[in-house]
Amino acid sequence: MSLSLCRAFKYSLNRNPNPSLNLRRTLHSSRTMAEVKKTTPKMRQRDIVSSFLCAPPVEEGGQHRGKWAVCSGTIEPTDASPLAAAYREIAEETQLTPPSISFLRRGRPFTLRDETISTDWTIHPFAFLLASPDTPITIEHEHTEYTFVTPSQLSEYDTVPALADTTLRVLPGAEVEDALRTLRSDHTSGATALATLALLTLRRALLPPLSTAPTTAVQWRATRLLAWTLAKSARPAMASAIEASVFGALERISLSIGGMGKNDDLKMALEALPIEGFREVATKAIEDVMEAREEAVVKLASNFTACVQHSAGYQAAFTEERPVTLVILSASASVAACVAELARAAAATKMGVKVLVLESRPGFEGVEIARAVLDLVGLDAEVEMQILTDAGVGWAVGEADFVVLGADRVTGEGDVSNKTGSLAAAGLAPTVGNGCKVIVVCCEEKIMGDGGGGEGLAEADGEENETSEVTAAWPARAREVGELKGAKVRNPYFEWVPSRFVDVYVTEAGEVGVEGLKKVAQERGELEEQLFNNL
């Protein structure tokens, strides 16, 4: 196979349905996208989407004749997104469509300059999985053959430029794949807990055997690439906390070794710092971030307690000599900490706290948060805990003073992504609630950076999980319904709560409005640009 450079860059298909990608039959098929931005008067910017099959050369045509290359094509105006263009190109050039293939992850984009044709290519790598080893692949006329290789075998092939580097951006190695799979398949932990797992992965990757970097500069580049992969690909629906944590660690590392200023200063600092010294600095920075995150939750709980105690709803409950009543759902470490702190503070004034917990199907995370709250409170206070079905949300909100929601992601405009069931609880508050207010509690790490979500938003919003989680609790006769023709069982995990349904946002910085959210979002976007603008 032979294609010109303007039509050759990569994306990855895994021949084996096991997503470890450390197997012998890995088909590297990489999709790349480009954005049109004219950087200099002499260099063109081109929009491309590419997929490589490691096909052998043909005898004629193409700038990189005789090279193992990729299937490529431009992003069409009708393509809804680069990811949509990737799917289209795969279908055109291999006849593969979902469910035969499924999206795995995207890699950090980068720019490749081709002076011979005065063009800058901005490459956007994507990884996809084949559903079965037996999935037939029919390549179109531009290709004569394809083969399956592992990432380590790429050096044995005469490829188009930057193929190996692009591979690293979507296939980071077996150990990292294991960590990514753990984050992706964890259906019980909240975003805060998953961010901690991501930080631990970043710390572990600094040391041998995971790290084989010969120099500090190489290690710094590898650490940034891993951080980007963890932030954008581990769990898009919970990406904000992971992103803020690992990017925060990178910021601390950069400040410790050379500052966030000019790239030349940082480059000189990296060259002067032995790799063992870098590993010590980086490990300390990651541990500092983990400690700061714990302190942020403590501040958040304190701010939430102050917010509730100064509210009209709390004062009304106090006057009426009844417990202040909260509705909560899902498993959120932040919500659990906030409710427990409120209970302790209320006990000091002989005030009771009643918590109505929606069971939060299908994983019954509501039961878990009920236990977490009671464990945190211990003997310090008494909490009246009632657990009810999700179907009882209307009754619960009608009884409550506050609906308290955590957040997996918060936009700069104040919209909140959280566990399914959140929208019903928040939306009912102004309708059936007797003055019930909706409070969103989260640390600032949950606020999405400007420009940071981008393409990953569709991936996150489309997250559905195994239907067996839903049907497992059904009686045997009901499970048969899910198998009937025309019946489809759905298991969406997340939904958006529009800002119009939220009365108050509380973070570790205190009560914030939409302008405060926008400010944090802007700062997040600027930090990402600083950390990755030359990667």
C-alpha positions in Angstrom: 0.0 0.0 0.0 1.2 3.5 -0.8 -0.4 6.8 0.2 0.9 10.3 0.2 1.8 11.8 3.5 -1.2 14.1 3.4 -3.3 10.9 3.6 -1.3 8.9 6.1 -1.6 8.8 9.8 -2.7 6.4 12.4 -5.2 5.0 14.7 -5.6 1.7 16.4 -7.8 -1.3 16.2 -7.3 -4.2 18.6 -7.9 -7.6 17.0 -8.6 -9.2 20.4 -11.7 -8.1 22.3 -9.7 -8.1 25.5 -8.7 -4.4 25.8 -5.3 -5.0 27.4 -3.8 -4.4 23.9 -0.7 -6.3 25.0 -1.5 -9.2 22.7 0.1 -10.5 19.6 -2.7 -9.8 17.2 -3.1 -6.0 17.5 -4.1 -4.3 14.3 -2.8 -0.7 14.3 -5.4 1.3 12.5 -5.1 4.9 13.5 -7.4 7.8 12.8 -6.1 11.2 12.7 -7.8 14.6 12.5 -6.6 18.0 11.7 -7.9 21.5 12.4 -7.4 24.3 10.0 -5.4 27.1 11.6 -2.9 29.0 9.5 0.2 29.3 11.5 2.5 31.0 9.0 2.0 32.5 5.6 4.1 29.8 4.0 2.6 26.7 5.7 -0.8 25.3 4.9 -2.9 23.6 7.6 -5.0 20.6 6.4 -8.0 18.8 7.8 -7.5 15.0 7.6 -8.8 11.9 9.1 -6.6 8.8 8.8 -6.6 5.1 9.5 -3.7 2.8 9.1 -3.8 -0.9 8.5 0.0 -1.4 8.2 -0.6 -2.3 4.5 2.4 -3.1 2.2 3.5 -0.8 -0.6 2.2 -0.6 -4.1 4.4 0.3 -7.0 3.1 3.7 -7.8 1.5 6.8 -6.5 1.9 8.7 -3.3 4.6 10.8 -1.7 5.7 8.0 0.6 5.7 5.2 -2.0 7.2 2.0 -0.5 6.3 2.9 3.1 3.9 1.1 5.4 1.3 3.7 5.9 -2.3 4.3 6.8 -5.8 4.7 5.3 -6.5 8.4 5.2 -9.1 10.9 4.2 -10.2 14.4 4.7 -12.8 15.5 7.3 -15.9 16.4 5.4 -18.1 19.4 6.2 -20.9 16.9 6.8 -19.0 15.1 9.5 -20.5 15.9 12.9 -17.1 15.6 14.7 -13.6 14.2 14.1 -14.7 11.0 15.8 -17.7 10.8 13.4 -15.2 11.2 10.5 -13.1 8.4 11.9 -16.0 6.1 11.9 -16.9 7.1 8.4 -13.4 6.5 7.1 -13.2 3.1 8.8 -16.4 2.1 7.1 -15.3 3.3 3.7 -11.9 1.7 3.8 -12.5 -1.5 5.8 -16.3 -2.0 5.7 -16.2 -2.1 9.5 -19.0 -0.4 11.4 -20.4 -0.6 15.0 -20.9 -3.0 16.7 -18.0 -4.7 14.9 -15.8 -1.9 16.2 -16.1 0.3 19.2 -14.3 3.5 20.3 -11.6 3.0 22.9 -9.7 6.3 23.3 -8.2 9.3 21.6 -4.6 10.4 21.8 -3.0 13.8 22.3 -3.1 15.7 19.0 0.2 17.0 17.6 1.5 18.8 14.5 3.8 17.4 11.9 5.4 19.7 9.4 6.1 18.6 5.9 8.4 21.2 4.3 8.4 19.5 0.9 4.8 20.4 0.4 4.6 23.4 2.8 2.0 21.8 5.0 1.4 21.4 8.7 -0.6 18.3 9.6 -2.3 18.3 12.9 -2.7 14.7 13.8 -5.5 13.4 16.1 -5.0 9.8 16.9 -7.9 7.5 17.9 -8.0 3.9 19.1 -10.8 1.4 18.3 -11.4 -2.2 19.3 -12.6 -5.0 17.1 -15.5 -6.9 18.7 -14.2 -10.3 17.7 -11.0 -11.9 16.4 -13.1 -13.4 13.6 -14.4 -10.0 12.4 -14.0 -9.9 8.6 -12.1 -7.0 7.1 -12.6 -6.0 3.5 -10.0 -3.4 2.4 -10.8 -1.1 -0.5 -8.8 -0.4 -3.6 -6.2 1.9 -2.1 -4.8 -1.0 -0.1 -3.6 -4.4 -1.2 -3.1 -6.1 2.2 -3.1 -5.6 5.9 -1.3 -7.3 8.8 -1.5 -7.4 12.6 1.5 -6.2 14.7 2.2 -5.3 18.3 3.5 -1.8 19.1 7.0 -3.2 19.7 7.1 -4.6 16.2 6.6 -1.2 14.4 10.4 -0.7 14.3 10.7 -3.6 12.0 8.6 -1.9 9.3 9.5 1.0 7.0 6.7 3.3 7.9 5.5 6.8 7.1 6.8 9.5 9.5 5.7 9.7 13.2 3.9 6.4 13.2 5.6 5.1 16.3 5.0 8.3 18.2 1.4 8.3 17.3 1.0 4.8 18.5 2.3 5.7 21.9 -0.4 8.3 22.2 -3.1 5.7 22.0 -1.4 2.5 23.1 0.6 3.5 26.2 1.7 0.0 27.3 0.2 -3.0 29.2 0.6 -1.7 32.7 -1.1 1.6 31.9 -3.8 -0.3 29.9 -4.6 -2.2 33.1 -5.0 1.0 35.0 -7.1 2.6 32.3 -9.3 -0.5 32.2 -9.7 -0.4 36.0 -10.8 3.2 35.8 -13.1 2.6 32.9 -14.9 -0.4 34.5 -15.3 0.9 38.1 -19.0 1.5 38.3 -19.2 2.1 42.1 -16.6 4.7 42.9 -17.2 8.4 42.5 -15.1 10.8 40.4 -13.0 11.8 43.5 -11.9 8.3 44.1 -11.2 7.7 40.4 -9.0 10.8 40.4 -7.0 9.4 43.3 -6.5 6.1 41.3 -5.3 8.2 38.3 -2.7 10.0 40.5 -1.4 6.7 41.9 -1.0 5.4 38.3 0.9 8.6 37.4 3.2 8.1 40.4 3.8 4.5 39.7 4.7 5.2 36.1 7.6 7.4 37.2 9.6 4.4 38.5 11.0 1.3 36.9 9.9 -1.1 35.6 7.2 1.1 34.1 9.6 3.9 33.4 12.4 3.1 31.0 13.2 6.8 30.1 17.0 7.3 29.7 16.9 11.1 30.4 14.9 13.5 32.4 13.5 15.2 29.3 12.3 11.9 27.9 10.7 11.1 31.3 9.0 14.5 31.5 7.5 14.0 28.0 6.3 10.5 28.9 4.7 11.8 32.1 2.8 14.5 30.3 1.6 12.1 27.7 0.4 9.7 30.3 -1.3 12.5 32.3 -3.1 13.6 29.1 -4.2 10.0 28.4 -5.5 9.5 32.0 -7.3 12.8 31.9 -9.0 12.4 28.5 -9.4 8.7 28.1 -9.7 6.9 31.4 -13.3 7.8 32.1 -14.7 10.7 30.0 -17.9 11.0 32.1 -15.7 11.6 35.2 -12.9 13.4 33.4 -12.9 16.7 35.2 -11.6 15.5 38.6 -9.1 13.2 36.9 -7.9 16.0 34.6 -7.7 18.6 37.4 -5.7 16.2 39.6 -3.1 15.0 37.1 -2.8 18.4 35.4 -2.3 19.9 38.9 0.4 17.5 39.5 2.2 18.4 36.3 1.9 22.1 37.2 3.6 21.4 40.6 6.3 19.4 38.9 7.0 22.1 36.3 7.1 24.8 39.0 9.4 22.7 41.1 12.0 22.1 38.4 11.9 25.2 36.2 8.7 27.2 36.4 5.8 27.6 34.0 7.5 30.3 32.0 9.6 30.1 28.8 10.0 26.6 27.3 13.8 27.3 27.0 14.1 27.8 30.7 12.3 24.5 31.4 14.3 22.7 28.8 17.6 23.8 30.5 16.3 22.8 33.9 15.4 19.4 32.7 18.8 18.9 31.1 20.5 19.9 34.4 18.4 17.6 36.6 19.4 14.0 36.9 16.5 11.6 36.3 16.5 10.3 39.9 16.1 13.9 41.1 13.3 14.4 38.7 11.5 11.3 40.0 11.8 12.5 43.5 10.4 16.0 42.6 7.6 14.5 40.6 6.7 12.0 43.3 6.6 14.7 45.9 4.4 16.9 43.7 1.9 14.1 43.2 1.7 13.4 46.9 1.2 17.1 47.6 -1.7 17.1 45.2 -3.3 14.1 46.9 -2.9 15.8 50.3 -4.4 19.1 49.0 -7.4 17.2 47.6 -8.1 15.7 51.0 -7.9 19.2 52.6 -10.3 20.5 49.9 -13.0 18.0 50.9 -12.7 19.1 54.5 -13.2 22.8 53.5 -16.1 21.8 51.2 -17.9 20.1 54.0 -17.4 23.1 56.3 -18.7 25.5 53.6 -21.7 23.3 52.9 -22.6 23.2 56.6 -22.4 27.0 56.8 -24.5 27.4 53.7 -27.3 25.2 55.1 -27.2 26.6 58.6 -27.6 30.1 57.3 -30.5 29.2 55.0 -34.2 29.9 55.4 -34.9 26.1 55.2 -32.7 25.3 58.1 -34.1 28.2 60.2 -37.6 27.0 59.5 -36.8 23.5 60.6 -35.2 24.9 63.8 -38.2 27.0 64.5 -40.6 24.1 63.9 -38.5 21.9 66.1 -38.1 19.3 63.4 -35.1 17.8 61.7 -33.7 19.4 58.6 -34.4 17.0 55.8 -32.1 16.2 52.9 -32.5 14.1 49.7 -29.3 12.5 48.4 -28.5 9.8 45.9 -25.6 7.9 44.4 -22.1 7.3 45.8 -20.3 10.6 46.4 -17.5 10.9 48.9 -18.0 14.7 48.8 -21.7 14.5 49.6 -21.1 11.9 52.4 -18.5 14.2 54.0 -20.8 17.2 53.7 -23.8 15.5 55.2 -21.7 14.0 58.1 -20.3 17.4 58.9 -23.7 19.0 58.9 -25.0 16.3 61.3 -22.2 16.9 63.7 -22.7 20.7 63.6 -26.5 20.4 64.0 -26.0 18.1 67.0 -24.2 20.8 68.8 -27.4 22.9 68.8 -29.8 19.9 69.5 -30.9 20.0 65.8 -31.8 16.8 64.1 -30.9 15.7 60.5 -33.0 13.4 58.4 -31.6 12.0 55.2 -33.8 10.5 52.5 -31.6 8.3 50.3 -32.7 7.1 46.9 -31.3 3.6 46.4 -29.8 4.7 43.0 -30.3 1.8 40.7 -28.9 -0.3 39.1 -25.8 -0.5 41.4 -27.7 0.7 44.6 -25.0 3.3 45.3 -27.5 5.0 47.5 -27.2 2.2 50.0 -23.4 2.7 49.9 -23.6 6.4 50.6 -26.0 5.8 53.5 -23.5 3.5 55.1 -20.7 6.0 54.4 -22.5 8.8 56.1 -23.3 6.7 59.2 -19.7 5.6 59.4 -18.4 9.1 59.2 -20.8 10.4 61.8 -20.2 7.6 64.2 -21.1 8.4 67.8 -20.7 12.2 67.2 -24.4 12.7 66.2 -27.6 11.0 65.3 -28.9 10.8 61.8 -32.3 9.6 60.8 -31.5 7.6 57.7 -34.3 6.4 55.4 -33.6 4.5 52.1 -36.3 4.4 49.5 -36.7 3.4 45.9 -35.8 5.7 43.0 -39.5 5.7 42.1 -40.2 7.5 45.4 -38.3 10.6 44.4 -41.4 12.8 44.1 -42.5 12.0 47.7 -38.9 12.4 49.0 -38.4 15.8 47.4 -41.8 16.9 48.8 -40.6 16.1 52.3 -37.2 17.7 52.0 -35.7 21.1 52.7 -32.7 20.4 50.4 -31.8 18.2 47.5 -28.0 17.7 47.8 -26.2 16.6 44.6 -22.6 15.8 44.0 -21.1 16.3 40.5 -19.0 14.4 38.1 -18.6 17.4 35.8 -19.7 21.0 36.0 -19.6 23.3 33.0 -18.6 27.0 33.2 -22.2 27.8 32.6 -23.3 25.8 35.7 -24.8 22.7 34.1 -24.0 19.6 36.2 -23.4 16.0 35.0 -24.2 13.5 37.7 -25.7 10.0 38.2 -28.9 9.3 36.5 -31.8 10.3 38.8 -30.3 13.6 39.6 -32.4 15.5 37.1 -35.6 14.1 38.4 -34.7 15.1 42.0 -33.6 18.6 41.0 -36.4 19.2 38.5 -39.1 18.3 41.1 -37.8 20.6 43.8 -39.6 23.8 42.5 -42.7 21.8 41.7 -43.5 19.5 44.6 -41.0 20.8 47.1 -42.2 23.1 49.9 -39.4 25.6 49.5 -36.9 22.8 48.8 -33.6 24.1 47.4 -31.1 22.3 45.2 -27.5 22.5 46.4 -24.6 21.1 44.3 -21.5 20.3 46.3 -18.2 19.6 44.6 -14.6 20.6 44.8 -13.3 22.9 42.1 -11.6 20.0 40.4 -15.0 18.9 39.0 -15.3 22.1 36.9 -14.5 21.5 33.3 -11.8 23.5 31.7 -12.6 25.7 28.7 -11.7 23.8 25.6 -10.7 20.7 27.6 -13.8 18.6 27.0 -14.2 19.1 23.3 -14.5 15.8 21.5 -14.6 13.8 24.7 -18.0 15.2 25.6 -19.9 13.0 23.2 -18.0 9.9 24.5 -18.9 10.8 28.1 -22.5 11.6 27.5 -23.0 8.4 25.6 -21.8 6.1 28.5 -24.1 3.2 29.0 -23.2 0.0 30.9 -24.2 -3.6 31.0 -27.9 -4.3 30.8 -27.2 -7.3 33.2 -26.8 -4.7 35.9 -30.4 -3.7 35.4 -31.9 -7.1 34.9 -30.0 -8.8 37.8 -32.6 -7.5 40.3 -35.6 -8.5 38.2 -37.6 -11.7 39.1 -37.0 -14.5 36.6 -40.2 -14.0 34.7 -39.4 -10.3 34.2 -35.9 -11.1 32.8 -37.5 -12.9 29.9 -39.1 -9.6 28.8 -35.6 -8.1 28.3 -34.9 -10.9 25.8 -38.1 -10.4 23.7 -37.8 -9.1 20.2 -38.5 -5.4 20.2 -37.6 -4.9 23.9 -34.4 -3.1 24.7 -32.9 -2.7 28.2 -31.1 0.6 28.7 -28.5 1.5 31.4 -27.4 5.1 31.1 -25.2 6.2 34.0 -25.1 9.9 33.7 -27.4 12.8 32.9 -27.2 16.6 32.8 -28.9 18.9 35.3 -29.4 22.3 33.7 -28.2 25.3 35.8 -31.7 26.6 36.0 -32.5 23.8 38.5 -29.6 24.6 40.8 -30.0 27.1 43.6 -26.5 27.1 45.1 -23.1 25.8 44.1 -20.7 25.1 47.0 -17.0 24.3 46.6 -13.9 24.4 48.9 -13.8 28.1 48.1 -17.3 28.7 49.4 -20.6 29.5 47.7 -19.9 30.4 44.1 -22.0 31.7 41.2 -21.8 31.1 37.5 -19.2 33.8 37.1 -17.0 32.0 39.6 -17.5 28.7 37.7 -16.5 30.4 34.5 -13.3 31.8 36.0 -12.2 28.4 37.2 -13.1 26.9 33.8 -11.0 29.5 32.0 -8.0 28.9 34.4 -8.2 25.2 33.7 -8.1 25.7 29.9 -5.2 28.1 30.2 -3.2 25.6 32.3 -3.8 22.8 29.8 -2.5 25.0 27.0 0.6 25.8 29.0 1.3 22.2 29.9 0.8 20.6 26.4 1.2 23.3 23.8 4.5 21.8 22.5 3.8 18.1 23.1 
